[in-house]
Amino acid sequence: MGKTKNAILDMVDWARAGRSVLVTGKPGSGKTAVSVNEFMAAMAEHLSVAVDAMSLTDLRPCTMDPIDYRGYPFPDPVTKTTTWLMPDFLPKTGPGVLLIEEIGNADKAHHYALYQLVEQRKLGDYKLPDDIFIVATSNDRSDGCGIKKMPSALMDRFARVKFECDPDDWREWARNHGVDYKIIAATHFLEDILTEWDGKSGDEQSSPRSLVYFDEVVRANGLKVGGGADDGGTHGYSRPVYDEESLRVLRKAEAVLGETDAARVVGFMALFENLPPIPEILANPETVEIPDRLDVTWALVTQIAKTVEEDDLKNALLFIDRLGLTFRAVFGVELPKLNTKLAHKTVTFTDWIARNPSLFS
C-alpha cells in the first residue's frame, strides 16, 4: 500500500474515532481531489450507505468573516435578549463531510472561531450531526503559499495526516480517470514531476494537479505531439524541433508545468512518434538492437505493452527479458493496465509472470 492510500486509511481511522482531521501536503498533491473523495467513499462503506448519499459541505474561511460561523444576531422583543440566526451553510443532516478548505490561509480570527466546532462539534446552539465528519486541508508553511502559523490550541484539536503523492497510487488514479498513457509513462521516467515542489520558486511547476490540467487541455482540443530533430536542448534536456501543433501543446504545458518541466514532459511524449519500429523488434526479438537511451526504452516498453497482439506476445517477452529487471517489472505492471483484453487471457503472459516471482510478489 502506497503513501496516498495509507494517508486515506489514517483519515478514516481518526474519523471513526470521532476526531477532526487536518490533511497537509504540497500544492496540487491531491489533498482534496484524491484524499477527500476517497475518504468519502471509505466512510460511505463504513456507514453502509451509497457514496451519492454522502453530502459535502465546502467551507472556505479565507473567503468569510469570523462572525459568519456564529450567524446573525437577532433581537427578541419579548424576552429582550439577542438570539442567533444560524448560517444555512452548516449541515443539518448527515451522512457527509464538512470540509474546511485551506485553513492555513485563514486569518487568526477564523482560527479562534473554529475552536469549538473542531473539538466540540458545535457552535453556540448549533450541534454538528454525529455522521458528519470534519476534514480540514492546508499546504505547509514551507510551500510558499502564504500559510499562516495556526495556534497550537487549534492544531491540538486536529489529528494531522500528512498527504504525499505516491507515484504508483497517482498512476493508478490517473488510469482510472482517463489521463493519457503517455503522460502517465512520463511520470515513470520523470518521477520528480509528481513528488518535488520548490516553495521558493514563485513560478509554475509540475504537480499531480497541473499534470491533470495539462492532460485535460490536450484532450479537449484533440492535440497531439509529433517528434522532430533534436536542436541541442535546454535545461539539460533535449528539446525537439516541433511542428506547429506540437508547439501548441508545449505552450499549454508551459502554462501549468513551467518551462523546464514542460520541456521534459512534452519531450518525452514526442519520443512515442520516433520509436524504433515495433514490428521489426517483434520479428527479431533476440537480435534487434536495444536503445541506448533510458527515456526511449521507457517509452518503447510502454508502447509495446499497449499495442502488442496475442500472436506477438511471446516475442515481445523475449525482447523485454533482454532489457533487465527494471523494464521487466515495468512491462509486467503496465501490460495488464494498458492491454487488459490480452493480459488476463493468455497463458504466455501468466507463465512469464510465474517465472519472475521476485518482481511481482
C-alpha positions as CSV (number, residue, x, y, z in Angstrom):
1,M,0.0,0.0,0.0
2,G,1.4,3.4,-1.0
3,K,1.7,6.6,0.9
4,T,-1.5,8.0,-0.6
5,K,-3.6,5.0,0.4
6,N,-2.0,5.0,3.8
7,A,-3.0,8.6,4.3
8,I,-6.6,7.9,3.4
9,L,-6.7,4.9,5.7
10,D,-5.4,7.1,8.6
11,M,-8.1,9.7,7.8
12,V,-10.7,7.0,8.1
13,D,-9.3,5.6,11.4
14,W,-9.3,9.1,13.0
15,A,-12.8,9.9,11.8
16,R,-14.2,6.6,13.1
17,A,-12.7,7.6,16.5
18,G,-14.6,10.9,16.4
19,R,-11.6,13.2,15.7
20,S,-11.4,16.1,13.3
21,V,-8.7,15.5,10.6
22,L,-6.2,18.1,9.2
23,V,-4.7,17.0,5.9
24,T,-1.5,18.8,5.0
25,G,0.6,18.5,1.9
26,K,2.2,20.2,-1.1
27,P,0.2,22.3,-3.5
28,G,-1.5,20.2,-6.2
29,S,-0.7,16.9,-4.5
30,G,-4.4,15.8,-4.4
31,K,-5.4,16.7,-0.8
32,T,-8.9,17.5,-2.0
33,A,-9.3,15.8,-5.4
34,V,-8.0,12.5,-4.2
35,S,-7.9,12.2,-0.4
36,V,-11.3,13.8,0.4
37,N,-13.1,11.9,-2.4
38,E,-11.5,8.6,-1.4
39,F,-12.2,9.4,2.2
40,M,-15.9,10.0,1.5
41,A,-16.1,6.7,-0.4
42,A,-14.5,4.8,2.5
43,M,-16.8,6.4,5.1
44,A,-19.8,5.6,3.0
45,E,-18.7,2.0,3.1
46,H,-18.2,2.2,6.8
47,L,-21.7,3.6,7.2
48,S,-23.2,1.1,4.7
49,V,-24.6,3.9,2.5
50,A,-24.1,4.8,-1.1
51,V,-21.4,7.3,-1.9
52,D,-24.0,9.5,-3.5
53,A,-25.8,9.7,-0.2
54,M,-22.8,11.5,1.4
55,S,-23.0,15.3,1.4
56,L,-20.0,17.6,1.1
57,T,-20.2,21.0,2.7
58,D,-17.3,23.2,1.5
59,L,-16.2,25.8,4.0
60,R,-13.5,28.3,3.0
61,P,-12.5,30.5,5.9
62,C,-10.3,32.8,3.8
63,T,-13.5,34.0,1.9
64,M,-15.5,34.6,5.1
65,D,-15.8,36.9,8.1
66,P,-15.3,35.2,11.5
67,I,-18.8,36.2,12.6
68,D,-20.2,34.1,9.7
69,Y,-19.8,30.9,11.7
70,R,-21.9,32.1,14.5
71,G,-24.6,33.6,12.4
72,Y,-26.6,36.8,12.6
73,P,-27.7,38.4,15.9
74,F,-31.4,38.9,16.1
75,P,-33.2,40.8,18.9
76,D,-36.2,39.1,20.6
77,P,-38.6,41.9,21.6
78,V,-40.4,39.6,24.0
79,T,-37.5,38.4,26.1
80,K,-35.4,41.5,25.3
81,T,-32.5,39.3,24.5
82,T,-30.4,38.6,21.4
83,T,-30.6,35.2,19.7
84,W,-28.6,34.0,16.8
85,L,-29.8,33.0,13.3
86,M,-27.5,30.2,12.4
87,P,-25.9,30.2,8.9
88,D,-27.6,27.9,6.4
89,F,-24.3,26.5,5.1
90,L,-23.7,24.4,8.2
91,P,-25.0,20.8,7.6
92,K,-28.2,19.9,9.4
93,T,-28.3,16.2,8.5
94,G,-25.8,13.5,7.5
95,P,-24.1,11.5,6.5
96,G,-21.4,13.6,4.9
97,V,-18.2,15.6,5.3
98,L,-17.7,19.2,6.5
99,L,-14.6,20.3,4.5
100,I,-12.7,23.3,5.8
101,E,-10.6,24.1,2.8
102,E,-7.2,25.9,3.0
103,I,-7.5,26.5,6.7
104,G,-3.8,27.6,6.9
105,N,-4.6,30.7,4.7
106,A,-7.2,32.0,7.1
107,D,-6.6,34.9,9.5
108,K,-6.2,34.1,13.2
109,A,-9.6,35.4,14.0
110,H,-11.0,32.5,12.0
111,H,-8.8,30.0,13.8
112,Y,-10.2,31.2,17.1
113,A,-13.8,31.0,15.8
114,L,-13.2,27.3,14.8
115,Y,-12.0,26.1,18.2
116,Q,-15.4,24.9,19.4
117,L,-16.6,23.5,16.1
118,V,-13.4,21.4,15.6
119,E,-13.2,20.0,19.1
120,Q,-16.8,20.0,20.5
121,R,-18.6,19.8,17.1
122,K,-20.9,22.7,17.9
123,L,-21.2,26.5,17.6
124,G,-23.3,28.0,20.2
125,D,-26.7,26.3,20.0
126,Y,-25.8,24.5,16.8
127,K,-24.6,20.9,17.0
128,L,-23.0,19.1,14.1
129,P,-24.8,15.8,13.3
130,D,-22.9,12.7,14.5
131,D,-22.5,11.3,11.0
132,I,-20.8,14.5,9.6
133,F,-17.0,14.2,9.7
134,I,-14.8,17.2,9.8
135,V,-11.8,17.3,7.4
136,A,-9.6,20.4,7.0
137,T,-6.9,20.9,4.4
138,S,-3.8,23.1,4.2
139,N,-0.5,23.4,2.5
140,D,2.7,23.6,4.6
141,R,4.4,26.8,5.5
142,S,7.5,25.8,3.5
143,D,5.4,25.6,0.3
144,G,5.4,29.3,-0.4
145,C,1.6,29.6,-0.4
146,G,1.1,32.3,2.2
147,I,0.3,29.8,5.0
148,K,-0.1,31.4,8.4
149,K,1.0,29.7,11.6
150,M,-2.0,28.2,13.3
151,P,-2.4,28.5,17.0
152,S,-1.1,25.4,18.8
153,A,-4.5,25.1,20.6
154,L,-6.2,24.7,17.2
155,M,-3.6,22.2,15.9
156,D,-4.0,20.2,19.1
157,R,-7.7,19.8,18.2
158,F,-6.9,18.0,15.0
159,A,-5.4,14.7,14.1
160,R,-2.9,15.7,11.5
161,V,-2.4,13.4,8.4
162,K,0.5,14.2,6.1
163,F,-0.6,13.7,2.5
164,E,2.1,12.8,0.0
165,C,1.7,11.9,-3.6
166,D,2.7,8.3,-4.0
167,P,3.7,7.9,-7.7
168,D,2.2,4.4,-8.1
169,D,-1.0,5.4,-6.4
170,W,-1.3,8.5,-8.6
171,R,-0.7,6.5,-11.7
172,E,-3.5,4.1,-10.7
173,W,-5.8,7.0,-10.1
174,A,-4.8,8.7,-13.4
175,R,-5.5,5.5,-15.4
176,N,-8.9,5.2,-13.8
177,H,-9.6,8.9,-14.7
178,G,-8.5,8.6,-18.4
179,V,-5.2,10.5,-18.3
180,D,-3.2,10.0,-21.4
181,Y,-0.9,6.9,-21.1
182,K,2.0,8.9,-22.5
183,I,1.8,11.4,-19.6
184,I,1.5,8.6,-17.1
185,A,4.6,7.0,-18.7
186,A,6.5,10.2,-18.4
187,T,6.0,10.0,-14.6
188,H,7.9,6.7,-14.6
189,F,11.0,8.3,-16.1
190,L,10.5,11.8,-14.6
191,E,9.1,10.8,-11.2
192,D,10.1,14.1,-9.6
193,I,7.3,15.9,-11.6
194,L,4.9,14.2,-9.1
195,T,6.9,14.5,-5.9
196,E,9.0,17.6,-5.9
197,W,7.8,21.2,-5.1
198,D,10.0,24.3,-4.7
199,G,8.3,26.6,-2.3
200,K,10.8,29.4,-3.2
201,S,10.3,29.3,-6.9
202,G,7.3,31.6,-7.4
203,D,6.9,30.2,-11.0
204,E,4.7,27.5,-12.5
205,Q,5.9,24.0,-11.7
206,S,4.7,20.5,-12.2
207,S,2.4,18.8,-9.7
208,P,-0.1,15.9,-9.9
209,R,-2.9,18.6,-10.3
210,S,-1.1,20.5,-13.0
211,L,-0.4,17.3,-15.0
212,V,-4.1,16.6,-15.0
213,Y,-4.8,20.2,-16.2
214,F,-2.3,19.7,-19.0
215,D,-4.0,16.4,-19.9
216,E,-7.4,18.0,-19.9
217,V,-6.5,20.8,-22.3
218,V,-4.7,18.4,-24.7
219,R,-7.7,16.0,-24.8
220,A,-10.3,18.8,-25.0
221,N,-8.6,20.2,-28.1
222,G,-7.6,16.9,-29.7
223,L,-4.0,17.8,-29.8
224,K,-1.0,15.5,-30.4
225,V,2.7,15.8,-30.0
226,G,4.8,14.9,-33.0
227,G,8.5,14.1,-32.9
228,G,11.3,16.0,-34.6
229,A,15.1,16.6,-34.8
230,D,17.0,17.5,-31.7
231,D,18.3,21.0,-31.6
232,G,20.8,20.6,-28.8
233,G,18.4,21.0,-25.8
234,T,17.8,23.4,-23.0
235,H,17.9,23.0,-19.2
236,G,19.9,19.8,-19.7
237,Y,17.2,18.0,-21.7
238,S,16.9,17.6,-25.4
239,R,14.3,19.8,-27.0
240,P,13.0,18.5,-30.3
241,V,12.1,20.8,-33.2
242,Y,8.3,20.6,-33.1
243,D,5.7,21.2,-35.7
244,E,3.0,23.8,-35.1
245,E,0.6,21.5,-33.3
246,S,3.3,20.3,-31.0
247,L,4.4,23.8,-30.2
248,R,0.8,24.5,-29.3
249,V,0.9,21.6,-26.9
250,L,4.2,22.8,-25.5
251,R,2.7,26.3,-24.8
252,K,-0.2,24.6,-22.9
253,A,2.3,22.6,-20.9
254,E,4.4,25.7,-20.0
255,A,1.3,27.5,-18.7
256,V,0.7,24.9,-16.0
257,L,4.0,22.9,-15.6
258,G,6.5,25.7,-16.1
259,E,9.1,26.0,-18.8
260,T,11.5,23.3,-17.5
261,D,9.0,20.6,-16.7
262,A,7.0,21.3,-19.8
263,A,10.1,20.7,-22.0
264,R,10.8,17.5,-20.2
265,V,7.2,16.1,-20.3
266,V,6.4,17.1,-23.9
267,G,9.9,16.0,-25.0
268,F,9.1,12.6,-23.5
269,M,5.7,12.4,-25.2
270,A,7.4,13.2,-28.5
271,L,9.5,10.0,-28.2
272,F,6.5,7.9,-29.0
273,E,6.5,9.3,-32.5
274,N,10.1,8.3,-33.2
275,L,10.4,4.9,-31.5
276,P,12.3,2.0,-33.1
277,P,9.9,0.1,-35.4
278,I,8.0,-2.3,-33.1
279,P,7.2,-4.8,-35.9
280,E,11.0,-5.2,-36.5
281,I,11.5,-5.7,-32.8
282,L,8.8,-8.4,-32.6
283,A,10.2,-10.1,-35.7
284,N,13.8,-10.2,-34.3
285,P,13.4,-10.0,-30.5
286,E,16.7,-11.7,-29.6
287,T,18.9,-9.8,-32.1
288,V,17.4,-6.4,-32.6
289,E,19.5,-3.5,-31.2
290,I,18.5,-2.3,-27.8
291,P,18.1,1.5,-27.5
292,D,21.0,3.2,-25.7
293,R,18.8,5.9,-24.1
294,L,16.7,5.2,-21.0
295,D,13.9,7.6,-21.9
296,V,13.5,5.9,-25.3
297,T,13.5,2.5,-23.6
298,W,10.8,3.6,-21.1
299,A,8.6,4.9,-24.0
300,L,9.2,1.8,-26.1
301,V,8.3,-0.7,-23.3
302,T,5.1,1.3,-22.6
303,Q,4.1,1.3,-26.3
304,I,4.8,-2.4,-26.7
305,A,2.7,-3.1,-23.6
306,K,-0.2,-1.1,-25.0
307,T,-0.1,-2.3,-28.6
308,V,1.2,-5.9,-28.7
309,E,-1.2,-8.5,-30.0
310,E,-1.6,-12.1,-28.7
311,D,0.3,-13.7,-31.6
312,D,3.3,-11.5,-30.9
313,L,3.4,-11.6,-27.1
314,K,5.9,-14.4,-26.9
315,N,8.4,-12.5,-29.0
316,A,7.7,-9.3,-27.1
317,L,8.6,-11.0,-23.8
318,L,11.8,-12.3,-25.3
319,F,12.8,-8.7,-26.1
320,I,11.7,-7.4,-22.7
321,D,13.8,-10.1,-21.0
322,R,16.9,-8.5,-22.6
323,L,16.2,-5.1,-21.0
324,G,16.9,-6.1,-17.4
325,L,14.9,-6.3,-14.2
326,T,13.6,-2.8,-14.1
327,F,11.9,-2.9,-17.5
328,R,10.7,-6.4,-17.0
329,A,8.9,-5.1,-13.9
330,V,7.5,-2.1,-15.8
331,F,6.2,-4.3,-18.6
332,G,4.7,-6.8,-16.1
333,V,2.8,-4.0,-14.3
334,E,1.8,-1.9,-17.4
335,L,0.6,-4.7,-19.7
336,P,-2.5,-5.6,-17.6
337,K,-3.4,-1.9,-17.3
338,L,-2.8,-0.8,-20.9
339,N,-3.8,-4.0,-22.6
340,T,-6.5,-5.6,-20.4
341,K,-8.0,-7.8,-23.1
342,L,-4.7,-9.5,-23.6
343,A,-3.1,-9.8,-20.1
344,H,-5.7,-12.0,-18.3
345,K,-6.5,-14.5,-21.1
346,T,-3.0,-15.5,-22.3
347,V,-1.1,-18.4,-20.8
348,T,2.0,-16.9,-22.3
349,F,1.8,-13.9,-20.1
350,T,0.7,-15.6,-16.9
351,D,3.6,-18.2,-17.3
352,W,6.1,-15.4,-17.7
353,I,4.8,-13.7,-14.6
354,A,5.2,-17.0,-12.7
355,R,8.8,-17.2,-13.9
356,N,9.5,-13.8,-12.4
357,P,8.0,-14.1,-8.9
358,S,10.5,-11.8,-7.2
359,L,9.4,-8.9,-9.5
360,F,5.7,-9.2,-8.8
361,S,5.4,-10.6,-5.3
